Amino acid sequence: MKTVQISLNSIDKVKSFVNDITKFDYDFDLISGRYVIDAKSIMGIFSLDLSKPIDLNIHADAGLNEILEILKPYIISK
């Protein structure tokens, strides 16, 4: 499992993010405070405070580099 911080601060960004990760058969969780939601759930994402960075847990071992490459536009560099 890998955790990265992402930003989904616009409706278009949320839509494209969900489109991008639904291409993968792995599980993705978004964590904001005490809430954990399925990152493939667009309704779940809109229930979070999108003005702050969100932690994304990627439950994948194989193909992690490909996933990170596709998620680059959303990842907040530390």
A tleap script that builds the chain and sets N, CA, C and O, in Angstrom:
source leaprc.protein.ff14SB
mol = sequence {
  NMET LYS THR VAL GLN ILE SER LEU ASN SER
  ILE ASP LYS VAL LYS SER PHE VAL ASN ASP
  ILE THR LYS PHE ASP TYR ASP PHE ASP LEU
  ILE SER GLY ARG TYR VAL ILE ASP ALA LYS
  SER ILE MET GLY ILE PHE SER LEU ASP LEU
  SER LYS PRO ILE ASP LEU ASN ILE HIE ALA
  ASP ALA GLY LEU ASN GLU ILE LEU GLU ILE
  LEU LYS PRO TYR ILE ILE SER CLYS
}
set mol.1.N position { 0.846 -1.187 0.000 }
set mol.1.CA position { 0.000 0.000 0.000 }
set mol.1.C position { 0.883 1.239 0.000 }
set mol.1.O position { 1.935 1.270 0.638 }
set mol.2.N position { 0.441 2.248 -0.719 }
set mol.2.CA position { 1.153 3.530 -0.787 }
set mol.2.C position { 0.162 4.634 -0.486 }
set mol.2.O position { -0.993 4.577 -0.909 }
set mol.3.N position { 0.619 5.645 0.253 }
set mol.3.CA position { -0.218 6.797 0.570 }
set mol.3.C position { 0.404 8.051 -0.023 }
set mol.3.O position { 1.596 8.310 0.143 }
set mol.4.N position { -0.427 8.831 -0.723 }
set mol.4.CA position { 0.009 10.120 -1.272 }
set mol.4.C position { -1.033 11.169 -0.922 }
set mol.4.O position { -2.195 10.849 -0.672 }
set mol.5.N position { -0.605 12.423 -0.907 }
set mol.5.CA position { -1.552 13.516 -0.679 }
set mol.5.C position { -1.979 14.067 -2.023 }
set mol.5.O position { -1.155 14.307 -2.905 }
set mol.6.N position { -3.287 14.265 -2.169 }
set mol.6.CA position { -3.805 14.791 -3.428 }
set mol.6.C position { -4.672 16.008 -3.171 }
set mol.6.O position { -5.106 16.260 -2.047 }
set mol.7.N position { -4.914 16.754 -4.233 }
set mol.7.CA position { -5.799 17.911 -4.179 }
set mol.7.C position { -6.891 17.722 -5.229 }
set mol.7.O position { -6.605 17.494 -6.404 }
set mol.8.N position { -8.135 17.818 -4.793 }
set mol.8.CA position { -9.293 17.727 -5.704 }
set mol.8.C position { -10.151 18.962 -5.482 }
set mol.8.O position { -11.273 18.869 -4.984 }
set mol.9.N position { -9.611 20.127 -5.858 }
set mol.9.CA position { -10.254 21.384 -5.493 }
set mol.9.C position { -11.196 21.962 -6.548 }
set mol.9.O position { -11.528 23.146 -6.497 }
set mol.10.N position { -11.630 21.133 -7.508 }
set mol.10.CA position { -12.643 21.595 -8.471 }
set mol.10.C position { -13.493 20.399 -8.923 }
set mol.10.O position { -13.065 19.247 -8.842 }
set mol.11.N position { -14.683 20.697 -9.391 }
set mol.11.CA position { -15.596 19.643 -9.838 }
set mol.11.C position { -14.984 18.870 -11.007 }
set mol.11.O position { -15.064 17.643 -11.051 }
set mol.12.N position { -14.373 19.587 -11.952 }
set mol.12.CA position { -13.752 18.927 -13.106 }
set mol.12.C position { -12.615 18.012 -12.679 }
set mol.12.O position { -12.426 16.936 -13.247 }
set mol.13.N position { -11.856 18.445 -11.672 }
set mol.13.CA position { -10.746 17.629 -11.168 }
set mol.13.C position { -11.272 16.346 -10.533 }
set mol.13.O position { -10.680 15.281 -10.710 }
set mol.14.N position { -12.373 16.435 -9.798 }
set mol.14.CA position { -12.970 15.247 -9.170 }
set mol.14.C position { -13.433 14.277 -10.249 }
set mol.14.O position { -13.169 13.078 -10.159 }
set mol.15.N position { -14.116 14.779 -11.260 }
set mol.15.CA position { -14.613 13.924 -12.343 }
set mol.15.C position { -13.473 13.214 -13.061 }
set mol.15.O position { -13.544 12.006 -13.291 }
set mol.16.N position { -12.425 13.947 -13.416 }
set mol.16.CA position { -11.323 13.318 -14.145 }
set mol.16.C position { -10.556 12.348 -13.246 }
set mol.16.O position { -10.073 11.319 -13.719 }
set mol.17.N position { -10.437 12.668 -11.937 }
set mol.17.CA position { -9.778 11.767 -10.990 }
set mol.17.C position { -10.513 10.430 -10.918 }
set mol.17.O position { -9.887 9.373 -11.007 }
set mol.18.N position { -11.835 10.469 -10.758 }
set mol.18.CA position { -12.624 9.240 -10.681 }
set mol.18.C position { -12.515 8.462 -11.991 }
set mol.18.O position { -12.385 7.238 -11.972 }
set mol.19.N position { -12.566 9.158 -13.123 }
set mol.19.CA position { -12.384 8.503 -14.429 }
set mol.19.C position { -11.035 7.795 -14.512 }
set mol.19.O position { -10.946 6.668 -14.999 }
set mol.20.N position { -9.994 8.461 -14.036 }
set mol.20.CA position { -8.646 7.889 -14.113 }
set mol.20.C position { -8.494 6.649 -13.238 }
set mol.20.O position { -7.918 5.656 -13.681 }
set mol.21.N position { -8.997 6.685 -12.004 }
set mol.21.CA position { -8.746 5.537 -11.113 }
set mol.21.C position { -9.698 4.373 -11.345 }
set mol.21.O position { -9.396 3.250 -10.944 }
set mol.22.N position { -10.840 4.612 -11.982 }
set mol.22.CA position { -11.740 3.484 -12.255 }
set mol.22.C position { -11.175 2.563 -13.331 }
set mol.22.O position { -11.699 1.469 -13.543 }
set mol.23.N position { -10.123 2.988 -14.007 }
set mol.23.CA position { -9.458 2.140 -15.007 }
set mol.23.C position { -8.680 1.002 -14.347 }
set mol.23.O position { -8.311 0.029 -15.005 }
set mol.24.N position { -8.436 1.131 -13.050 }
set mol.24.CA position { -7.645 0.133 -12.327 }
set mol.24.C position { -8.535 -0.760 -11.481 }
set mol.24.O position { -9.569 -0.323 -10.977 }
set mol.25.N position { -8.124 -2.024 -11.328 }
set mol.25.CA position { -8.888 -2.983 -10.534 }
set mol.25.C position { -8.512 -2.963 -9.056 }
set mol.25.O position { -8.999 -3.791 -8.286 }
set mol.26.N position { -7.662 -2.039 -8.657 }
set mol.26.CA position { -7.224 -1.968 -7.268 }
set mol.26.C position { -8.189 -1.125 -6.433 }
set mol.26.O position { -9.036 -0.407 -6.964 }
set mol.27.N position { -8.037 -1.234 -5.111 }
set mol.27.CA position { -8.837 -0.410 -4.208 }
set mol.27.C position { -8.101 0.885 -3.894 }
set mol.27.O position { -6.882 0.903 -3.723 }
set mol.28.N position { -8.866 1.963 -3.822 }
set mol.28.CA position { -8.330 3.270 -3.483 }
set mol.28.C position { -9.219 3.857 -2.384 }
set mol.28.O position { -10.443 3.866 -2.509 }
set mol.29.N position { -8.597 4.347 -1.308 }
set mol.29.CA position { -9.349 4.985 -0.224 }
set mol.29.C position { -8.904 6.429 -0.089 }
set mol.29.O position { -7.715 6.736 -0.184 }
set mol.30.N position { -9.867 7.312 0.134 }
set mol.30.CA position { -9.556 8.702 0.445 }
set mol.30.C position { -9.789 8.909 1.934 }
set mol.30.O position { -10.820 8.499 2.469 }
set mol.31.N position { -8.828 9.547 2.606 }
set mol.31.CA position { -8.930 9.775 4.042 }
set mol.31.C position { -8.876 11.274 4.301 }
set mol.31.O position { -7.917 11.952 3.933 }
set mol.32.N position { -9.911 11.769 4.932 }
set mol.32.CA position { -9.976 13.172 5.308 }
set mol.32.C position { -10.463 13.229 6.746 }
set mol.32.O position { -11.638 12.990 7.023 }
set mol.33.N position { -9.559 13.546 7.653 }
set mol.33.CA position { -9.914 13.531 9.069 }
set mol.33.C position { -10.250 12.122 9.497 }
set mol.33.O position { -9.435 11.213 9.338 }
set mol.34.N position { -11.446 11.925 10.042 }
set mol.34.CA position { -11.833 10.582 10.480 }
set mol.34.C position { -12.682 9.846 9.442 }
set mol.34.O position { -13.173 8.747 9.700 }
set mol.35.N position { -12.847 10.449 8.287 }
set mol.35.CA position { -13.641 9.837 7.229 }
set mol.35.C position { -12.765 9.067 6.249 }
set mol.35.O position { -11.730 9.560 5.802 }
set mol.36.N position { -13.191 7.863 5.926 }
set mol.36.CA position { -12.528 7.051 4.901 }
set mol.36.C position { -13.594 6.671 3.886 }
set mol.36.O position { -14.601 6.054 4.234 }
set mol.37.N position { -13.370 7.041 2.635 }
set mol.37.CA position { -14.359 6.726 1.605 }
set mol.37.C position { -13.682 6.056 0.409 }
set mol.37.O position { -12.474 6.179 0.211 }
set mol.38.N position { -14.476 5.356 -0.369 }
set mol.38.CA position { -14.001 4.718 -1.601 }
set mol.38.C position { -13.704 5.833 -2.608 }
set mol.38.O position { -14.586 6.624 -2.943 }
set mol.39.N position { -12.464 5.890 -3.084 }
set mol.39.CA position { -12.062 6.962 -3.998 }
set mol.39.C position { -12.741 6.864 -5.361 }
set mol.39.O position { -12.688 7.812 -6.144 }
set mol.40.N position { -13.376 5.734 -5.653 }
set mol.40.CA position { -14.085 5.582 -6.930 }
set mol.40.C position { -15.529 6.077 -6.830 }
set mol.40.O position { -16.268 6.046 -7.813 }
set mol.41.N position { -15.925 6.531 -5.645 }
set mol.41.CA position { -17.290 7.021 -5.428 }
set mol.41.C position { -17.327 8.544 -5.550 }
set mol.41.O position { -16.874 9.264 -4.660 }
set mol.42.N position { -17.869 9.016 -6.658 }
set mol.42.CA position { -17.912 10.463 -6.881 }
set mol.42.C position { -18.779 11.160 -5.821 }
set mol.42.O position { -18.459 12.267 -5.388 }
set mol.43.N position { -19.858 10.520 -5.411 }
set mol.43.CA position { -20.710 11.103 -4.364 }
set mol.43.C position { -19.969 11.142 -3.027 }
set mol.43.O position { -20.095 12.102 -2.266 }
set mol.44.N position { -19.196 10.090 -2.750 }
set mol.44.CA position { -18.410 10.068 -1.520 }
set mol.44.C position { -17.380 11.184 -1.483 }
set mol.44.O position { -17.174 11.818 -0.449 }
set mol.45.N position { -16.735 11.418 -2.617 }
set mol.45.CA position { -15.722 12.476 -2.692 }
set mol.45.C position { -16.344 13.832 -2.407 }
set mol.45.O position { -15.753 14.651 -1.703 }
set mol.46.N position { -17.529 14.077 -2.947 }
set mol.46.CA position { -18.173 15.375 -2.731 }
set mol.46.C position { -18.647 15.561 -1.291 }
set mol.46.O position { -19.027 16.666 -0.905 }
set mol.47.N position { -18.629 14.493 -0.493 }
set mol.47.CA position { -19.002 14.637 0.919 }
set mol.47.C position { -17.815 15.102 1.765 }
set mol.47.O position { -17.978 15.408 2.946 }
set mol.48.N position { -16.619 15.155 1.164 }
set mol.48.CA position { -15.417 15.575 1.884 }
set mol.48.C position { -15.178 17.075 1.729 }
set mol.48.O position { -15.739 17.719 0.843 }
set mol.49.N position { -14.336 17.618 2.608 }
set mol.49.CA position { -13.904 19.008 2.498 }
set mol.49.C position { -12.808 19.064 1.447 }
set mol.49.O position { -11.661 18.716 1.725 }
set mol.50.N position { -13.155 19.498 0.243 }
set mol.50.CA position { -12.217 19.470 -0.876 }
set mol.50.C position { -11.282 20.675 -0.907 }
set mol.50.O position { -10.438 20.781 -1.797 }
set mol.51.N position { -11.424 21.580 0.054 }
set mol.51.CA position { -10.532 22.742 0.097 }
set mol.51.C position { -9.187 22.394 0.721 }
set mol.51.O position { -8.240 23.177 0.642 }
set mol.52.N position { -9.102 21.219 1.341 }
set mol.52.CA position { -7.859 20.779 1.993 }
set mol.52.C position { -7.288 19.579 1.246 }
set mol.52.O position { -8.012 18.875 0.541 }
set mol.53.N position { -5.970 19.347 1.406 }
set mol.53.CA position { -5.384 18.133 0.810 }
set mol.53.C position { -6.005 16.876 1.429 }
set mol.53.O position { -6.394 16.875 2.597 }
set mol.54.N position { -6.090 15.820 0.637 }
set mol.54.CA position { -6.702 14.565 1.065 }
set mol.54.C position { -5.667 13.459 0.895 }
set mol.54.O position { -4.919 13.447 -0.083 }
set mol.55.N position { -5.624 12.529 1.849 }
set mol.55.CA position { -4.724 11.380 1.718 }
set mol.55.C position { -5.384 10.317 0.853 }
set mol.55.O position { -6.560 9.998 1.031 }
set mol.56.N position { -4.620 9.774 -0.080 }
set mol.56.CA position { -5.098 8.692 -0.937 }
set mol.56.C position { -4.280 7.447 -0.643 }
set mol.56.O position { -3.061 7.439 -0.818 }
set mol.57.N position { -4.958 6.387 -0.192 }
set mol.57.CA position { -4.305 5.090 -0.001 }
set mol.57.C position { -4.517 4.267 -1.258 }
set mol.57.O position { -5.648 4.050 -1.692 }
set mol.58.N position { -3.421 3.814 -1.832 }
set mol.58.CA position { -3.467 2.984 -3.039 }
set mol.58.C position { -3.136 1.560 -2.612 }
set mol.58.O position { -2.019 1.284 -2.175 }
set mol.59.N position { -4.096 0.663 -2.737 }
set mol.59.CA position { -3.914 -0.731 -2.322 }
set mol.59.C position { -3.469 -1.565 -3.527 }
set mol.59.O position { -4.215 -2.395 -4.046 }
set mol.60.N position { -2.225 -1.314 -3.951 }
set mol.60.CA position { -1.691 -2.033 -5.113 }
set mol.60.C position { -0.202 -2.250 -4.911 }
set mol.60.O position { 0.490 -1.406 -4.342 }
set mol.61.N position { 0.274 -3.374 -5.376 }
set mol.61.CA position { 1.706 -3.632 -5.349 }
set mol.61.C position { 2.250 -3.544 -6.770 }
set mol.61.O position { 3.171 -2.778 -7.056 }
set mol.62.N position { 1.666 -4.336 -7.641 }
set mol.62.CA position { 2.072 -4.310 -9.047 }
set mol.62.C position { 1.440 -3.097 -9.725 }
set mol.62.O position { 0.321 -2.707 -9.393 }
set mol.63.N position { 2.149 -2.511 -10.661 }
set mol.63.CA position { 1.594 -1.399 -11.431 }
set mol.63.C position { 1.546 -0.073 -10.697 }
set mol.63.O position { 0.891 0.864 -11.154 }
set mol.64.N position { 2.230 0.022 -9.565 }
set mol.64.CA position { 2.180 1.246 -8.762 }
set mol.64.C position { 2.749 2.446 -9.521 }
set mol.64.O position { 2.214 3.551 -9.429 }
set mol.65.N position { 3.829 2.232 -10.268 }
set mol.65.CA position { 4.426 3.339 -11.027 }
set mol.65.C position { 3.471 3.887 -12.075 }
set mol.65.O position { 3.404 5.097 -12.293 }
set mol.66.N position { 2.732 2.991 -12.724 }
set mol.66.CA position { 1.748 3.420 -13.728 }
set mol.66.C position { 0.635 4.241 -13.076 }
set mol.66.O position { 0.208 5.264 -13.612 }
set mol.67.N position { 0.174 3.781 -11.918 }
set mol.67.CA position { -0.884 4.496 -11.190 }
set mol.67.C position { -0.399 5.886 -10.796 }
set mol.67.O position { -1.104 6.875 -10.991 }
set mol.68.N position { 0.810 5.956 -10.241 }
set mol.68.CA position { 1.356 7.250 -9.800 }
set mol.68.C position { 1.551 8.203 -10.974 }
set mol.68.O position { 1.370 9.412 -10.829 }
set mol.69.N position { 1.917 7.668 -12.127 }
set mol.69.CA position { 2.096 8.499 -13.317 }
set mol.69.C position { 0.757 9.121 -13.744 }
set mol.69.O position { 0.697 10.303 -14.083 }
set mol.70.N position { -0.306 8.322 -13.724 }
set mol.70.CA position { -1.627 8.813 -14.124 }
set mol.70.C position { -2.168 9.809 -13.089 }
set mol.70.O position { -2.888 10.742 -13.444 }
set mol.71.N position { -1.821 9.609 -11.814 }
set mol.71.CA position { -2.320 10.480 -10.748 }
set mol.71.C position { -1.463 11.740 -10.537 }
set mol.71.O position { -1.776 12.553 -9.667 }
set mol.72.N position { -0.408 11.908 -11.308 }
set mol.72.CA position { 0.494 13.061 -11.145 }
set mol.72.C position { -0.217 14.419 -11.079 }
set mol.72.O position { 0.158 15.253 -10.255 }
set mol.73.N position { -1.223 14.666 -11.915 }
set mol.73.CA position { -1.873 15.995 -11.870 }
set mol.73.C position { -2.564 16.297 -10.534 }
set mol.73.O position { -2.834 17.458 -10.227 }
set mol.74.N position { -2.848 15.270 -9.750 }
set mol.74.CA position { -3.582 15.453 -8.496 }
set mol.74.C position { -2.681 15.423 -7.265 }
set mol.74.O position { -3.056 15.913 -6.200 }
set mol.75.N position { -1.493 14.844 -7.418 }
set mol.75.CA position { -0.593 14.647 -6.266 }
set mol.75.C position { 0.063 15.967 -5.875 }
set mol.75.O position { 0.539 16.727 -6.718 }
set mol.76.N position { 0.070 16.210 -4.576 }
set mol.76.CA position { 0.733 17.396 -4.033 }
set mol.76.C position { 2.169 17.005 -3.709 }
set mol.76.O position { 2.409 16.104 -2.905 }
set mol.77.N position { 3.111 17.681 -4.333 }
set mol.77.CA position { 4.531 17.389 -4.070 }
set mol.77.C position { 4.915 17.894 -2.691 }
set mol.77.O position { 4.535 18.987 -2.269 }
set mol.78.N position { 5.681 17.059 -2.009 }
set mol.78.CA position { 6.110 17.464 -0.658 }
set mol.78.C position { 7.500 18.031 -0.698 }
set mol.78.O position { 8.035 18.427 0.338 }
savepdb mol mol.pdb
quit
